[in-house]
Amino acid sequence: MKHHRIPGTELKLSALCLGTSAFGTRLKGEEADRVVGTFLEAGGTFFDTAHCYSFWEPNGLGASERELGACLRRLGVLDKVVIGTKGGHPDGGAAYPRPDRYLAPEVIATDVAESLERLQVARIGLYFLHRDDPRVPVDEILDALNTEVCRGRIRYLGASNWSVARLQEANACALQWGWQGFVISQVQWSLAVPNWAPGPDPVMRFVSDEDAAWYAAAGLPVVAYSASACGYFADERSGAPTFDSPTNHERRARARELASQLGCTPVQVALAYLMHQDSRVIPAFSTSNVEHLAEVLGSLAVTLSPAQVRWLREG
């Protein structure tokens, strides 16, 4: 497992990130330990969770953070890994009610405190804002986050589902005021382009070709969620509602053709595609079994040429 030094920080993150949204609900105890232990044995050190995970499951709110923290303590590795968690999420309905101003300083402070308590840690290694709120000026948001950094409750800052324009604005503001800015971005990115389109509202975003060029030029690393397009490259059904389109159908066919040539799986090709971008991309994935985990880890051994990367995307 390669590890990436994040510019401007002391963080070294493994080349793959294990997402834990199913922890505490569909995956817990010995089963969680088995998945995490296998990831650790392969050199994995980077884990992703969130304050809102997994409110959509029965008794799921906060379960992911609690189980992840407990699992890492059971395995005795809490001080050897980097936990990335996310707060600042908009309203999720009755199961996750939120104030209208979900990036207000007092809301951020409460989210941080609750995540610390659930994880049972003194400081969060990498703290992402789960969504942006364009109604709030970036200086107000960064002021609140840097207050948490100064309190010792957050080590480094990340942004999730933020537009390139707001990232630029925020980090320019941080530079002007001598604050810590965003050192990493978490956004949807895969070989398949989702059918939903990003808009001006604080919703989920994916990386466009223009965004990819900006990330490469800016040197800002990306954690790519839904990196395998929800299984779209594994079979004909998985991920279809979100990702099936003529363009993606052609990309999946090319991934299968290349996988046949390289002696690997289409999923491994799709993950390798991200790890061979001009920018530094860390694919984030979730799994509940070690067989799927082994397939994901196998993507680390897949080497693609620049021509193959272009061919996968453009044909």
N, C-alpha and C positions, 0 to 999 in steps of 0.2 A: 504494500500500500504506500503510494507516495503521500507526502504531506506538503501543504502549501503554506508558506509564510504570508500572512496578510499584511500588505504594505502599511507602514505607519503604526504597527502594533507588535506585540510579542506573541501573538496567536499563531500557532501552527495547526491547521485543520487538515484532517484526512481527506483524500481525494474523493471519497464518497461520504454522504451524510445519511445516517439512519433516522428516518422519520418515525415518530412514536405516537401517532394519533390514535392507534388502536390499543395502546397500553392502558391497563386498568379496566378495560371493558372486554374486548375480544381476546386480549393477550395479557396474561398476568402470571405471577409466581414463577414456577419452574419453566414454563414455556417462554416467558419473557427472558428469563435468565439464559436459556439455551440460545435464543436468537442474539441477544446482546453479547454473550460469551463468544459465539462464533464470529461476530463482527469484530470484537476486540482481538481475537486470535489472528485475524487477517490484517491487523494494524489499524482498524477503524477507531477513531477517537472523537468523532463529531456527531452530536445528537441534536435532533430538532423536535421541539414540542411547542405548546402555546397555552396561554391562560384560558382560552375558550375551548380547548380540546377536552373531552369530546361531548359537548353539550347536546348534540343530536342523538346520543345514545342514552338509554335508561341509566340514571345515576352516573352519567358520564362527565359532568362538568368538573374539571380539575383532576379527573382520574389519570390522565396521561402524565401530568407533572408528578403526581404522587407516586405512581408506579415506577416511572423512570428513576426518580430519586431513590426510591427504595431498592430497585434492582441494582443500581450502581453501588449502593452501600453494601448490599448482600455480596456483590462480587469484589468489593474492596478497591474500587477504582475511581471513586468519586473525585479524587484529587489528580487523576491522570487523564481526564477527558475534558472536552469543551461542550457545555450544554448551551444551546441556543434556544431561547424561548421568546414568545411574542406576546405583546399586550397592545392595548389601544385598538380594539376591534369594535365595529359598530353594532347596533342592536341586532340580536338574533331571535327575537320573539320571546314567548313566555319562558322558554328553557334557558335563555341567556339575555335577560333584559339589560339594556345599557342606556346611559344618558345620551341626550342628543349631542352634546359636546364631549365625545368619547376620547378626545385628545387633550382635554383640559388638564392642567397640572395636577389637580387633586385626583383625577381619574388615573392618570399615569402612575402617580405615587401609590394608589391603592392596588392597582394591577401588579406593580413590582412587589409590594409587600406580600400580597397573596401568593404570587409565584415563588417567592423566597420561602414562605412557610410550607407550601406544598412540596417543593423540592428538598426542603430541609438543608439549605445551603446559606452561607453568609453573604455570598456575592454571585451574581449571574455573569457568566463569562462573556456572553454575547446576547444583547437584548435588542430585539427587533420591534419596531412598531408594525403591527399586523396590517394596518391600512393607513392611507393618508386621509386627511380632512382638509381639502383646499380652502375651506373657510377660515382656517387658522393660519396666521403668518408663521413662516418657518422659524423666525427668531423666538417666538413664544414656545414652540415645540422644543427647540434645541435648548432653550433656557431650562425648561422642566427636566429634560433628559440629563443635562449636565449637572443639575442639582443632585440627581440620583447618583451620578458618577462621583461627585464630590462627597456624597454621603457614604461612599464605599459600597453601594448596593448593586452597582453595575460596573463592569469593567470596560466593555466596548459596545458601540452602537451600530445597529443595522436597520435598514428600511425594507419593508416587505410590501409589494404591490404599489410602489411609488413610481410615478412617471420620471423619465429622464430629466425633464425640465425642472421638476421639483427637487430632485436629487442635486442637480447643478446649483439651484438656488440655495438649498440648505447648506451644502458644503462650502459655497462661497461665503455665506453668512458666518459659518463656523470659523472659517479662516480669518474673516474680518474681526471677529470678537475674541479670537484666541480660545475658542471652545473646541471640544471634541466633536467631530462630524461623523457621518456615516462611513464606516470602513468596508461595508459589504451590503449587497442588495439581494433580497430573496424575491424571485419572480418566476412565473411559469415560463418554462423553456423546454422544448423537446423538438425532435425531428418532425413531429406532426404539429401543425398549427391548429389551435382550437377554433371552434366555430363561433364562439362569442367574441365580440369586439370590445376593446377597451374604450372607455369614454371619459367624460370629465368628472363623473362621480367617483367617490373613493371605493372602487370595487377591484376585483381581481384583474391583474394585467399579465400580458405575455410579452416576450421579447420579439420585437419586429427586426427586420434586417437593419433598419436605421438605428435601432436601440443597440443591436449587437456591435455595430461599428463604433458607437459612442462608448460602450463599456470597454472595448479594446483600446480606444484612444485614451480614455480616462484612467485606465488601469484599475478600475473598481471591480473586484471579484463578484461573482454571481453564484448564489445557491439556487439551483434550478429545481423547482418543485414540479410534481407530475412529470418527472424527467422521462419516464417510459410511456407517457401518454395513456396512463391508466390501463396498461396492458394492451394497447392498440396494436403493437407490433407482435404480440404473442399469439393472437388468434383473431378470428373474424368478428367476434362479438364484443370483447372487452374494449371499453372506451369509445365504442362506436357513436353513441349519442353526442358526445362532446367533440370527437375528432374525425369522424368519417366524412370525407369530402373527396372529390375527384383528385385534387392535388395530393392529399394525404394517402389516398389509395395507391397512387403511383409511387410515392415515397416508400410506402410499406413494401411494395413489390420490389423496389430497388434494394431495400434493406435485406429482404429475403434472398435476393440473387447474390448480393455481396456476402451475406452470411454463409451461403452454400460454398462460395469460393474460398472463404477464410476458415471454414470448419468451426464456426461458432453459431450462435443463435441470433435471430433478428433483434431481440431485445438487447443483446450485448452490443450489436452494431449501433443501435439507437443511442445507447449510453456512451459508447466510445465517440460517437459523433459530437456529443456535447463536450467531452474532455479534449477534443482536438480543435476547439474553436480558437480564434485569435485572442480572445479574452480568457481569463481564468474562470472556468465553470466547474462547480462542484455539484454533481447530480444528487438530489435528495430522493430517497425512495422509502417505501414502507413495505414490510412483509411480516407475515405471521408464521413462516416456516423456513427451516434451514435449507431446504431444497431450492426454493426461490432465491434465498440469500446467496447460495453458492453460484447460481446463474448470474446474479448481479455482480458479485465479486469477480466473476470470470471476465467481465467487461474490461477490467484493468489490464488484461493481457492482450487486448485487441488493439493493434496499431493500424491507423488509417493514414494514407497520404493526403496532402492537400487536394489533389485531384479527386480522390475518392470522396472526401468531404463535400466538395462542390457537386459531384455527381449525385450523391444522395439527396442533396437539396434541390438541384436544378435539372438533373437528368442529362 
